[in-house]
Amino acid sequence: DTAQVSSMPIPPMQYVKFYSDEAVKKGTAPKPPPPLHDTYSMFGITINNDDAIIQSLESQGIKKLLPSKELDRKKELRKLNHSILMNFLDLLDMLIKCPESNKREEKLDDINLLFIHMHHLINEYRPHQARETLRVMLMVQKRRRVQFTNKFKDQLDKVKNIIQEALDSLPQPQEAMEVDENKAEADKASGLKEGDSEAGTVSNMDRIMCDFVDM
């Protein structure tokens, strides 16, 4: 069986055990750290919250190799990639022919500077990526709501059709009155017939009693 490996490291258990269900219910779990307001340190670098998300290379004290105006990022990324490959090959050639040369450190610095510029160009796409991600999320929400609205309309139309069919099957007021009158006449006729039969029965009984008394 293939072992399931998480892409993220396991959380430290010495902290996880402080946030058990019982500790959270009792309120004994450690509280989260307060939000940062002014500055914070990340990877040994002090960052100010008011600073721009993507800082320029000059503000970080890094020599800029890219043109300042009319920057074609795709073209520059291809050029940087090509330069990194060429410098890496030069470094390998240098290590083979003269491994103790001082130019080795210079070549490493050049490669490092090229990687910094490539990373900076990629980071400049982050705002665009965030906007596109937000746009896709909104489009998905809109599509789900439209689908839900269409389903609701379909169900509403079905309910309306069922109600209309039920109303159409009900008798009209004039027809109902005629049915009631016919029923009343039928009941009256049947009542008269029952009365006649009972009168005939009573008279026959009287005749038999009279005959019995005369005897």
C-alpha atoms as an extended CHARMM CRD file, in Angstrom:
* protein
*
       215  EXT
         1         1  ASP       CA              0.0000000000        0.0000000000        0.0000000000  PROA      1               0.0000000000
         2         2  THR       CA              1.1860000000        3.4820000000       -0.8120000000  PROA      2               0.0000000000
         3         3  ALA       CA              1.7960000000        5.5060000000        2.3170000000  PROA      3               0.0000000000
         4         4  GLN       CA             -0.1140000000        8.7740000000        2.5320000000  PROA      4               0.0000000000
         5         5  VAL       CA              2.3830000000       11.5970000000        2.9860000000  PROA      5               0.0000000000
         6         6  SER       CA              1.2520000000       15.1200000000        3.8160000000  PROA      6               0.0000000000
         7         7  SER       CA              2.7410000000       17.9920000000        1.8390000000  PROA      7               0.0000000000
         8         8  MET       CA              2.9150000000       20.0150000000        5.0700000000  PROA      8               0.0000000000
         9         9  PRO       CA              4.9110000000       19.0820000000        8.1780000000  PROA      9               0.0000000000
        10        10  ILE       CA              3.0940000000       17.6060000000       11.1690000000  PROA      10              0.0000000000
        11        11  PRO       CA              2.1110000000       20.2990000000       13.6920000000  PROA      11              0.0000000000
        12        12  PRO       CA              4.1640000000       20.2840000000       16.9100000000  PROA      12              0.0000000000
        13        13  MET       CA              2.3370000000       18.0710000000       19.3890000000  PROA      13              0.0000000000
        14        14  GLN       CA              3.6350000000       20.0210000000       22.3960000000  PROA      14              0.0000000000
        15        15  TYR       CA              1.3790000000       22.8700000000       21.2540000000  PROA      15              0.0000000000
        16        16  VAL       CA             -1.4920000000       20.7820000000       19.8910000000  PROA      16              0.0000000000
        17        17  LYS       CA             -2.1270000000       19.1130000000       23.2520000000  PROA      17              0.0000000000
        18        18  PHE       CA             -2.8130000000       22.5410000000       24.8040000000  PROA      18              0.0000000000
        19        19  TYR       CA             -5.8300000000       22.9750000000       22.4850000000  PROA      19              0.0000000000
        20        20  SER       CA             -7.8290000000       19.8590000000       23.3350000000  PROA      20              0.0000000000
        21        21  ASP       CA            -11.6370000000       20.0130000000       23.3420000000  PROA      21              0.0000000000
        22        22  GLU       CA            -11.7310000000       20.0530000000       27.1570000000  PROA      22              0.0000000000
        23        23  ALA       CA             -9.1560000000       22.8330000000       27.3580000000  PROA      23              0.0000000000
        24        24  VAL       CA            -11.0750000000       24.9370000000       24.8330000000  PROA      24              0.0000000000
        25        25  LYS       CA            -14.3710000000       24.4130000000       26.7120000000  PROA      25              0.0000000000
        26        26  LYS       CA            -12.7980000000       25.3080000000       30.0650000000  PROA      26              0.0000000000
        27        27  GLY       CA            -11.0190000000       28.3100000000       28.5840000000  PROA      27              0.0000000000
        28        28  THR       CA             -7.5740000000       27.1160000000       29.6800000000  PROA      28              0.0000000000
        29        29  ALA       CA             -6.1660000000       26.9180000000       26.1400000000  PROA      29              0.0000000000
        30        30  PRO       CA             -3.5000000000       29.5370000000       25.3690000000  PROA      30              0.0000000000
        31        31  LYS       CA             -4.8560000000       32.6040000000       23.6540000000  PROA      31              0.0000000000
        32        32  PRO       CA             -3.6550000000       33.5130000000       20.1460000000  PROA      32              0.0000000000
        33        33  PRO       CA             -0.8890000000       36.0960000000       19.8400000000  PROA      33              0.0000000000
        34        34  PRO       CA             -2.0010000000       39.7220000000       19.4580000000  PROA      34              0.0000000000
        35        35  PRO       CA             -2.1040000000       41.1770000000       15.9370000000  PROA      35              0.0000000000
        36        36  LEU       CA              0.9590000000       42.9950000000       14.6740000000  PROA      36              0.0000000000
        37        37  HSD       CA              0.5700000000       46.7370000000       14.2800000000  PROA      37              0.0000000000
        38        38  ASP       CA              3.9290000000       48.3390000000       13.4200000000  PROA      38              0.0000000000
        39        39  THR       CA              6.7610000000       46.0180000000       12.4960000000  PROA      39              0.0000000000
        40        40  TYR       CA              7.5660000000       42.3400000000       12.5530000000  PROA      40              0.0000000000
        41        41  SER       CA             10.5530000000       40.1560000000       11.7420000000  PROA      41              0.0000000000
        42        42  MET       CA             10.4760000000       37.5430000000        8.9820000000  PROA      42              0.0000000000
        43        43  PHE       CA             13.5340000000       35.4660000000        8.0770000000  PROA      43              0.0000000000
        44        44  GLY       CA             15.6690000000       37.8640000000       10.0610000000  PROA      44              0.0000000000
        45        45  ILE       CA             14.4160000000       40.9390000000        8.1760000000  PROA      45              0.0000000000
        46        46  THR       CA             12.4090000000       43.6590000000        9.9010000000  PROA      46              0.0000000000
        47        47  ILE       CA              9.2880000000       44.4820000000        7.8850000000  PROA      47              0.0000000000
        48        48  ASN       CA              7.0270000000       47.4830000000        8.3690000000  PROA      48              0.0000000000
        49        49  ASN       CA              3.3000000000       47.0460000000        7.8370000000  PROA      49              0.0000000000
        50        50  ASP       CA              3.1570000000       50.3450000000        5.9520000000  PROA      50              0.0000000000
        51        51  ASP       CA              5.7240000000       49.2140000000        3.4100000000  PROA      51              0.0000000000
        52        52  ALA       CA              4.6560000000       48.2440000000       -0.0810000000  PROA      52              0.0000000000
        53        53  ILE       CA              3.9230000000       44.5780000000       -0.6110000000  PROA      53              0.0000000000
        54        54  ILE       CA              6.4290000000       44.4190000000       -3.4730000000  PROA      54              0.0000000000
        55        55  GLN       CA              9.3990000000       46.6380000000       -2.7260000000  PROA      55              0.0000000000
        56        56  SER       CA             11.7740000000       47.8700000000       -5.3560000000  PROA      56              0.0000000000
        57        57  LEU       CA             15.2160000000       46.3740000000       -5.6390000000  PROA      57              0.0000000000
        58        58  GLU       CA             16.8570000000       49.7410000000       -4.9670000000  PROA      58              0.0000000000
        59        59  SER       CA             15.0640000000       50.1060000000       -1.6400000000  PROA      59              0.0000000000
        60        60  GLN       CA             16.5220000000       46.7330000000       -0.5900000000  PROA      60              0.0000000000
        61        61  GLY       CA             20.0450000000       47.7740000000       -1.5300000000  PROA      61              0.0000000000
        62        62  ILE       CA             20.2360000000       45.4720000000       -4.5570000000  PROA      62              0.0000000000
        63        63  LYS       CA             21.7810000000       46.5000000000       -7.8390000000  PROA      63              0.0000000000
        64        64  LYS       CA             19.1180000000       46.6640000000      -10.5470000000  PROA      64              0.0000000000
        65        65  LEU       CA             19.8760000000       45.0480000000      -13.8950000000  PROA      65              0.0000000000
        66        66  LEU       CA             16.4540000000       45.4910000000      -15.4910000000  PROA      66              0.0000000000
        67        67  PRO       CA             15.3990000000       48.5000000000      -17.5570000000  PROA      67              0.0000000000
        68        68  SER       CA             13.2450000000       51.0670000000      -15.7580000000  PROA      68              0.0000000000
        69        69  LYS       CA             10.7860000000       51.7830000000      -18.5760000000  PROA      69              0.0000000000
        70        70  GLU       CA              8.8250000000       49.6200000000      -21.0190000000  PROA      70              0.0000000000
        71        71  LEU       CA              9.6310000000       46.4030000000      -19.2040000000  PROA      71              0.0000000000
        72        72  ASP       CA              8.5490000000       43.2250000000      -20.9910000000  PROA      72              0.0000000000
        73        73  ARG       CA              8.5010000000       40.7550000000      -18.1250000000  PROA      73              0.0000000000
        74        74  LYS       CA              8.2240000000       37.6330000000      -20.2600000000  PROA      74              0.0000000000
        75        75  LYS       CA             11.1640000000       38.6860000000      -22.3850000000  PROA      75              0.0000000000
        76        76  GLU       CA             13.2330000000       39.6520000000      -19.3450000000  PROA      76              0.0000000000
        77        77  LEU       CA             12.4650000000       36.3440000000      -17.6120000000  PROA      77              0.0000000000
        78        78  ARG       CA             13.6880000000       34.4490000000      -20.6720000000  PROA      78              0.0000000000
        79        79  LYS       CA             16.8650000000       36.5520000000      -20.7310000000  PROA      79              0.0000000000
        80        80  LEU       CA             17.4640000000       35.9860000000      -17.0240000000  PROA      80              0.0000000000
        81        81  ASN       CA             16.9380000000       32.2510000000      -17.4180000000  PROA      81              0.0000000000
        82        82  HSD       CA             19.4050000000       32.1590000000      -20.2810000000  PROA      82              0.0000000000
        83        83  SER       CA             21.9430000000       34.2170000000      -18.3160000000  PROA      83              0.0000000000
        84        84  ILE       CA             21.6380000000       31.9120000000      -15.3090000000  PROA      84              0.0000000000
        85        85  LEU       CA             22.2860000000       28.8600000000      -17.4650000000  PROA      85              0.0000000000
        86        86  MET       CA             25.3120000000       30.4800000000      -19.1270000000  PROA      86              0.0000000000
        87        87  ASN       CA             26.7660000000       31.5980000000      -15.7880000000  PROA      87              0.0000000000
        88        88  PHE       CA             26.2140000000       28.1420000000      -14.3330000000  PROA      88              0.0000000000
        89        89  LEU       CA             28.0720000000       26.5530000000      -17.2400000000  PROA      89              0.0000000000
        90        90  ASP       CA             30.8720000000       29.0820000000      -16.8010000000  PROA      90              0.0000000000
        91        91  LEU       CA             31.0080000000       28.1930000000      -13.1040000000  PROA      91              0.0000000000
        92        92  LEU       CA             31.2640000000       24.4920000000      -13.8900000000  PROA      92              0.0000000000
        93        93  ASP       CA             34.0290000000       25.1570000000      -16.4210000000  PROA      93              0.0000000000
        94        94  MET       CA             35.8570000000       27.2900000000      -13.8710000000  PROA      94              0.0000000000
        95        95  LEU       CA             35.5910000000       24.5900000000      -11.1800000000  PROA      95              0.0000000000
        96        96  ILE       CA             36.9960000000       22.0300000000      -13.5960000000  PROA      96              0.0000000000
        97        97  LYS       CA             39.9100000000       24.0940000000      -14.8760000000  PROA      97              0.0000000000
        98        98  CYS       CA             40.7360000000       26.2870000000      -11.8900000000  PROA      98              0.0000000000
        99        99  PRO       CA             38.7970000000       25.3090000000       -8.7530000000  PROA      99              0.0000000000
       100       100  GLU       CA             40.8330000000       27.5970000000       -6.4840000000  PROA      100             0.0000000000
       101       101  SER       CA             40.2490000000       30.7600000000       -8.5220000000  PROA      101             0.0000000000
       102       102  ASN       CA             38.7860000000       33.8070000000       -6.7550000000  PROA      102             0.0000000000
       103       103  LYS       CA             36.4740000000       34.3960000000       -9.7140000000  PROA      103             0.0000000000
       104       104  ARG       CA             34.3860000000       31.5200000000       -8.4350000000  PROA      104             0.0000000000
       105       105  GLU       CA             32.9010000000       33.7370000000       -5.7060000000  PROA      105             0.0000000000
       106       106  GLU       CA             32.2100000000       36.4820000000       -8.2340000000  PROA      106             0.0000000000
       107       107  LYS       CA             30.3850000000       34.0200000000      -10.4690000000  PROA      107             0.0000000000
       108       108  LEU       CA             28.2940000000       32.8180000000       -7.5110000000  PROA      108             0.0000000000
       109       109  ASP       CA             27.3930000000       36.4200000000       -6.6980000000  PROA      109             0.0000000000
       110       110  ASP       CA             26.3480000000       36.9930000000      -10.2980000000  PROA      110             0.0000000000
       111       111  ILE       CA             24.1200000000       33.9090000000      -10.2890000000  PROA      111             0.0000000000
       112       112  ASN       CA             22.6220000000       34.9700000000       -6.9590000000  PROA      112             0.0000000000
       113       113  LEU       CA             21.8690000000       38.4450000000       -8.3330000000  PROA      113             0.0000000000
       114       114  LEU       CA             20.2050000000       36.9490000000      -11.4120000000  PROA      114             0.0000000000
       115       115  PHE       CA             18.0140000000       34.7010000000       -9.2460000000  PROA      115             0.0000000000
       116       116  ILE       CA             17.0000000000       37.6960000000       -7.1330000000  PROA      116             0.0000000000
       117       117  HSD       CA             15.9000000000       39.5940000000      -10.2460000000  PROA      117             0.0000000000
       118       118  MET       CA             13.9680000000       36.5830000000      -11.5510000000  PROA      118             0.0000000000
       119       119  HSD       CA             12.2530000000       36.1540000000       -8.1970000000  PROA      119             0.0000000000
       120       120  HSD       CA             11.4140000000       39.8750000000       -8.1290000000  PROA      120             0.0000000000
       121       121  LEU       CA              9.8350000000       39.7450000000      -11.5870000000  PROA      121             0.0000000000
       122       122  ILE       CA              7.7400000000       36.7340000000      -10.5960000000  PROA      122             0.0000000000
       123       123  ASN       CA              6.5960000000       38.4990000000       -7.4120000000  PROA      123             0.0000000000
       124       124  GLU       CA              5.3920000000       41.4430000000       -9.4860000000  PROA      124             0.0000000000
       125       125  TYR       CA              2.7400000000       39.0820000000      -10.8800000000  PROA      125             0.0000000000
       126       126  ARG       CA              1.3220000000       38.4530000000       -7.3890000000  PROA      126             0.0000000000
       127       127  PRO       CA             -1.2110000000       41.3400000000       -7.4500000000  PROA      127             0.0000000000
       128       128  HSD       CA             -2.4050000000       40.1850000000      -10.8580000000  PROA      128             0.0000000000
       129       129  GLN       CA             -2.6580000000       36.6150000000       -9.5420000000  PROA      129             0.0000000000
       130       130  ALA       CA             -4.6600000000       37.8190000000       -6.5190000000  PROA      130             0.0000000000
       131       131  ARG       CA             -7.0710000000       39.7560000000       -8.7490000000  PROA      131             0.0000000000
       132       132  GLU       CA             -7.5090000000       36.7670000000      -11.0650000000  PROA      132             0.0000000000
       133       133  THR       CA             -8.1030000000       34.4420000000       -8.1150000000  PROA      133             0.0000000000
       134       134  LEU       CA            -10.7320000000       36.8070000000       -6.7460000000  PROA      134             0.0000000000
       135       135  ARG       CA            -12.3520000000       37.1010000000      -10.1840000000  PROA      135             0.0000000000
       136       136  VAL       CA            -12.5310000000       33.3120000000      -10.5330000000  PROA      136             0.0000000000
       137       137  MET       CA            -14.0400000000       32.9830000000       -7.0470000000  PROA      137             0.0000000000
       138       138  LEU       CA            -16.7060000000       35.5650000000       -7.8820000000  PROA      138             0.0000000000
       139       139  MET       CA            -17.4700000000       33.8370000000      -11.1860000000  PROA      139             0.0000000000
       140       140  VAL       CA            -17.8960000000       30.4890000000       -9.4100000000  PROA      140             0.0000000000
       141       141  GLN       CA            -20.2120000000       32.0690000000       -6.8240000000  PROA      141             0.0000000000
       142       142  LYS       CA            -22.2220000000       33.7470000000       -9.5750000000  PROA      142             0.0000000000
       143       143  ARG       CA            -22.5500000000       30.4940000000      -11.5380000000  PROA      143             0.0000000000
       144       144  ARG       CA            -23.7380000000       28.6200000000       -8.4420000000  PROA      144             0.0000000000
       145       145  ARG       CA            -26.3010000000       31.2900000000       -7.6390000000  PROA      145             0.0000000000
       146       146  VAL       CA            -27.5760000000       31.3340000000      -11.2170000000  PROA      146             0.0000000000
       147       147  GLN       CA            -27.9220000000       27.5430000000      -11.1680000000  PROA      147             0.0000000000
       148       148  PHE       CA            -29.7610000000       27.6910000000       -7.8370000000  PROA      148             0.0000000000
       149       149  THR       CA            -32.0630000000       30.4350000000       -9.1650000000  PROA      149             0.0000000000
       150       150  ASN       CA            -32.8320000000       28.4460000000      -12.3240000000  PROA      150             0.0000000000
       151       151  LYS       CA            -33.6290000000       25.3240000000      -10.2880000000  PROA      151             0.0000000000
       152       152  PHE       CA            -35.8680000000       27.3680000000       -8.0080000000  PROA      152             0.0000000000
       153       153  LYS       CA            -37.7000000000       28.8190000000      -11.0000000000  PROA      153             0.0000000000
       154       154  ASP       CA            -38.1880000000       25.3360000000      -12.4720000000  PROA      154             0.0000000000
       155       155  GLN       CA            -39.6370000000       24.0460000000       -9.2040000000  PROA      155             0.0000000000
       156       156  LEU       CA            -41.8550000000       27.1240000000       -8.9450000000  PROA      156             0.0000000000
       157       157  ASP       CA            -43.2040000000       26.5360000000      -12.4490000000  PROA      157             0.0000000000
       158       158  LYS       CA            -43.9380000000       22.9000000000      -11.5810000000  PROA      158             0.0000000000
       159       159  VAL       CA            -45.8330000000       23.9390000000       -8.4580000000  PROA      159             0.0000000000
       160       160  LYS       CA            -47.8240000000       26.5070000000      -10.4400000000  PROA      160             0.0000000000
       161       161  ASN       CA            -48.7500000000       23.8750000000      -13.0350000000  PROA      161             0.0000000000
       162       162  ILE       CA            -49.8820000000       21.4430000000      -10.3220000000  PROA      162             0.0000000000
       163       163  ILE       CA            -52.0450000000       24.1230000000       -8.6790000000  PROA      163             0.0000000000
       164       164  GLN       CA            -53.5060000000       25.1430000000      -12.0430000000  PROA      164             0.0000000000
       165       165  GLU       CA            -54.3600000000       21.5380000000      -12.9000000000  PROA      165             0.0000000000
       166       166  ALA       CA            -56.0470000000       21.1380000000       -9.5120000000  PROA      166             0.0000000000
       167       167  LEU       CA            -58.0830000000       24.2990000000      -10.0840000000  PROA      167             0.0000000000
       168       168  ASP       CA            -59.0750000000       23.1710000000      -13.5620000000  PROA      168             0.0000000000
       169       169  SER       CA            -60.2960000000       19.8320000000      -12.2110000000  PROA      169             0.0000000000
       170       170  LEU       CA            -62.6660000000       21.5150000000       -9.7540000000  PROA      170             0.0000000000
       171       171  PRO       CA            -66.3460000000       21.8100000000      -10.9740000000  PROA      171             0.0000000000
       172       172  GLN       CA            -67.6260000000       25.2140000000      -11.9940000000  PROA      172             0.0000000000
       173       173  PRO       CA            -70.2280000000       26.9250000000       -9.7120000000  PROA      173             0.0000000000
       174       174  GLN       CA            -73.1280000000       26.4580000000      -12.2100000000  PROA      174             0.0000000000
       175       175  GLU       CA            -72.2900000000       22.7940000000      -12.6500000000  PROA      175             0.0000000000
       176       176  ALA       CA            -72.1360000000       22.3330000000       -8.8840000000  PROA      176             0.0000000000
       177       177  MET       CA            -75.5920000000       23.9150000000       -8.4600000000  PROA      177             0.0000000000
       178       178  GLU       CA            -77.0880000000       21.6670000000      -11.1340000000  PROA      178             0.0000000000
       179       179  VAL       CA            -75.5370000000       18.6180000000       -9.4820000000  PROA      179             0.0000000000
       180       180  ASP       CA            -76.9530000000       19.6610000000       -6.0940000000  PROA      180             0.0000000000
       181       181  GLU       CA            -80.4520000000       20.2070000000       -7.5830000000  PROA      181             0.0000000000
       182       182  ASN       CA            -80.3910000000       16.8510000000       -9.3500000000  PROA      182             0.0000000000
       183       183  LYS       CA            -79.2770000000       15.1730000000       -6.1570000000  PROA      183             0.0000000000
       184       184  ALA       CA            -82.0520000000       16.8570000000       -4.1620000000  PROA      184             0.0000000000
       185       185  GLU       CA            -84.6880000000       15.7850000000       -6.6780000000  PROA      185             0.0000000000
       186       186  ALA       CA            -83.3620000000       12.2580000000       -6.6370000000  PROA      186             0.0000000000
       187       187  ASP       CA            -83.4320000000       12.1740000000       -2.8390000000  PROA      187             0.0000000000
       188       188  LYS       CA            -87.0230000000       13.5220000000       -2.8280000000  PROA      188             0.0000000000
       189       189  ALA       CA            -88.1920000000       10.9140000000       -5.3190000000  PROA      189             0.0000000000
       190       190  SER       CA            -86.5860000000        8.1170000000       -3.3770000000  PROA      190             0.0000000000
       191       191  GLY       CA            -88.2320000000        9.4340000000       -0.1770000000  PROA      191             0.0000000000
       192       192  LEU       CA            -91.6840000000        9.3570000000       -1.7640000000  PROA      192             0.0000000000
       193       193  LYS       CA            -91.1870000000        5.8160000000       -2.9610000000  PROA      193             0.0000000000
       194       194  GLU       CA            -90.1410000000        4.7020000000        0.5060000000  PROA      194             0.0000000000
       195       195  GLY       CA            -93.2860000000        6.4180000000        1.9800000000  PROA      195             0.0000000000
       196       196  ASP       CA            -95.5900000000        4.6600000000       -0.4620000000  PROA      196             0.0000000000
       197       197  SER       CA            -94.0710000000        1.3160000000        0.2970000000  PROA      197             0.0000000000
       198       198  GLU       CA            -94.4300000000        1.8810000000        4.0310000000  PROA      198             0.0000000000
       199       199  ALA       CA            -98.1220000000        2.9790000000        3.6290000000  PROA      199             0.0000000000
       200       200  GLY       CA            -98.8530000000       -0.1050000000        1.6070000000  PROA      200             0.0000000000
       201       201  THR       CA            -97.2430000000       -2.2740000000        4.2630000000  PROA      201             0.0000000000
       202       202  VAL       CA            -99.2610000000       -0.6430000000        7.0750000000  PROA      202             0.0000000000
       203       203  SER       CA           -102.5800000000       -1.0560000000        5.2350000000  PROA      203             0.0000000000
       204       204  ASN       CA           -101.9050000000       -4.7530000000        4.6270000000  PROA      204             0.0000000000
       205       205  MET       CA           -101.1620000000       -5.2680000000        8.2810000000  PROA      205             0.0000000000
       206       206  ASP       CA           -104.3910000000       -3.4780000000        9.2850000000  PROA      206             0.0000000000
       207       207  ARG       CA           -106.4000000000       -5.7190000000        6.9630000000  PROA      207             0.0000000000
       208       208  ILE       CA           -104.8890000000       -8.8490000000        8.4570000000  PROA      208             0.0000000000
       209       209  MET       CA           -105.6530000000       -7.7090000000       12.0000000000  PROA      209             0.0000000000
       210       210  CYS       CA           -109.1760000000       -6.8380000000       11.1040000000  PROA      210             0.0000000000
       211       211  ASP       CA           -109.7120000000      -10.2340000000        9.5590000000  PROA      211             0.0000000000
       212       212  PHE       CA           -108.3040000000      -11.8510000000       12.6920000000  PROA      212             0.0000000000
       213       213  VAL       CA           -110.6730000000       -9.8630000000       14.9530000000  PROA      213             0.0000000000
       214       214  ASP       CA           -113.7260000000      -10.7120000000       12.8430000000  PROA      214             0.0000000000
       215       215  MET       CA           -112.9680000000      -14.3780000000       13.2470000000  PROA      215             0.0000000000
